[in-house]
Amino acid sequence: MLISANRALEKMVTFKTFITRLSLAVSDDLTHHKASSELLRLTLDNIFLHVCPVPGVLPGEEPPSTLLQLFSVEVYFGDLQLDNQLYNKSNFHFAVLVCQGEKTEPVWYSRVQSLLVSSKDLEEYKENCFIKLRLTVSEGTDFLFDVSEFSVELKPARLYVEDTFVYYIKTLFGTYLPHSRVAGDHAQLSAGEQVLPMQVRQHARALVNPVKLRKLVIQPVNLLVSIHASLKLYIASDHTPLSFSVFERGPVFTTARQLVHALAMHYAAGALFRAGWVVGSLEILGSPASLVRSIGNGISDFFRLPYEGLTRGPGAFVSGVSRGTTSFVKHISKGTLTSITNLATSLARNMDRLSLDEEHYNRQEEWRRQLPESLGEGLRQGLSRLGISLLGAIAGIVDQPMQNFQKTSETQASAGRKAKGVISGVGKGIMGVFTKPIGGAAELVSQTGYGILHGAGLSQLPKQRYQPRDLHADQAPNSHVKYVWKMLQSLGRPEVHMALDVVLVRGSGQEHEGCLLLTSEVLFVVSISEDTQQQAFPITEIDCAQDTKQNNLLTVQLKQPRVACDVETDGARERLSEQQFNRLVDYIAKTSCHLAPSCSSMQTACSVVAVELPPATVRTYHYLADPHSAQVFVSRFTMVKNRALRKGFP
């Protein structure tokens, strides 16, 4: 969109643009054929793009190639968030997968104009951005541009990972990729031809297209990682701090595989160095590392804030003591409650797994996602789940054997298999007698802790930016391909410039859903309810405009053919049509300014008077559409009609 050719960039001095918000969604069209549901949604806020030429040449090149122009590309993201749009539909634990660690109030983002003009506001915006991406590109041979320098800087972020969600997404994304045709290629080869192994060909392609960079820099990365793993037992890590040092290489001349391997080894080593914090953040141990970190932050604020106030005066010192004491108590309370709550949650989940009652486990997981917002709500939910767990433990002694007996009876198993199923059910019931009450008691502590933390504002998990929206197949708009295949075959090779969903307004006032298909020669009106073509207007005989008073109203005027004599009074020349006459007048008006004045023209004033044509019969059709889409449609219509009339002379 920004760059169409190398010449355009060479002439461009600088380019700046600011995007307030950009949202991208990944949908699932395969699981449910009647509806398309959202899987992931990436939201980017306050994006600033800056492109400008920079002096410099590529080192180590021959003198002719050093004349390549280099361009600096800077991209800044004020905020980024990746949401799990399946959180409200499944038993996944995290609603947000990636987000910023500590957000600052973006008060300067509202002044977009000043951002593009004032250097002070621009530097303040860049300093507070979440992601900073800098590239240096040059003219390439095979591609439009080659990247010679790459730099990334990331502020502290939060990462939430759940193994069940990762496996689900991986399996689903595998269906999006095309199947490998390696076997088919081998089958089509004749017996006399020799084919290199696929691995050899992949290595050859990697060597032919190496990664060439003058400099690659990834600034230090600080993450707070929360991991939930559903193995034989439930294992979770709560807000584990991971710090990775800077990754800097240059010049780089290698394959993509070797570069990825170097990156993986660098960050794997950084994670191993923080293995102690990972183990200390396990919820099954009560997250002692999180407790120590929270207490450390409280003690730091207890001494730091009064000291900073002391340097500014007595009043600031008293305020610093107050804020430091408040922060100390807040961090200690938060750390202690979080540790107890995480331990109780992990114990409750593991007890539910050990109960071997799948129905009870799924029910508890569904309730556990409904976090309380206050202490009273937490006590109410905890007590209700404790009561249900006690009832389930008692009823499971009879319910589990009966369920196994019914399953074996439906499959018409042998008597020995039925007896084995009943014994297995008795064992599950006895196991539930011990595990379900313990899990219910732990759930009471967990829900009470969550109620205190959320009610006091000590712990708030990030929330989704947008609620998931499902698009049902019967409500989806028709595609261009359907119209081309079904209705436009008679035009040969039709070119659909735009399809606009509208509401057809009849003369009687009735409204029907429809669509306007703009092609190179004809404007088609299609009824969506009947799925048939209603009208077809030649482009050259209609006018399309947006109503000045009602911007969502689109009007199409059809001029009826005029009945006139074919030959003028002298009988020598044919009468010009209205379109030809208008085109002739337009040509004379545009070219008359280029004629040099002559003496005869100076002496005799010659004026061309257009013959007034009799009024034509005009029929008007009204359509309701989105105002912005209607404006775009009118612009496209004007362009297509001028091309059909061959208007616009060089």
Buried (B, 14 or more C-beta within 10 A) or exposed (E): EEBEEEEEBEEBEEBBEBBEEEEEBBBBBEEEEEBBBBBBBBBBBBBBBBBBBEEBBBEEEEEEEEEBBBBBBBBBBBBBBBBBBBBEEBBBBBBBBBBBBEBEEBEBBEEBEEBBEBEEBBEEBBEBBBBBBBBBBBBEEEEEBBBBBBBBBBBBBBBBBBEBBEEBBEEBEEEEEEEEEEEEEEEEEEEEEEEEEEEEEEBEEBEEEEBEBBBBBBBEBEBBBBBBEBEEEBBBBBBBBBBBBEBEBEBBEBBEEEBEEBBEEBBEEBBEEBEEBBEBBBBBBBBBBBBBBBBEBBBBBBEBBBEBBBEEEEEBBEBBBEBBBBBBEBBBBBBBBBBBBBBBBBBBBBBBBBBBBEEBBEBBBEBBEEBBEBBEBBBBBBBBBBEBBBEBBBEBBEBBBEBBBEEBEEEEBEEEEBEBBBEBBBBBBBBBBEBBBBBBBBBBBBBBBBBBBBBBEBBEBBEBBEEBEBBEEEEEEBEBEBBBEEBBEEBEEBEBBBBBBBBBBEEEEEEBEBBBBBBBBBBBBBBBEEEEBEBBBEBEBBBBBBEEEEBBBBBBBBBEEEEEEEEEEEEEEEBBEBBEBBBEEBEEEEEEEEEEEEEEEEEEEEEEEEEEEEEEEEEEBBBBBBEEBBBEBBEBBBEBBEEBBEBEEE
